């Protein structure tokens, strides 16, 4: 761990999340350092991974707020018509 590149299991432990969460993040595009003939081996640098996760959370919150706004507008329209 001294080189800053953590295995998925080490990163999960440091971040206090599950290995499955790490895997899902990587599948969704989290920054990792890959190597190997198939690119299946990867390591995580926490200082790159955490900001990505935070940005995903912020994006999810913006999407949630947008959906709420759409729902509120539809409800208001329905009340006006009904």
Secondary structure, DSSP 8 states (H G I E B T S, - for coil): -TTS-B-HHHHHHHHT--HHHHHHHHHTT---EEESTTS-EEEB-HHHHHHHHHHHHHHHHHHHHHHHHHHHHHHHHHHHH-
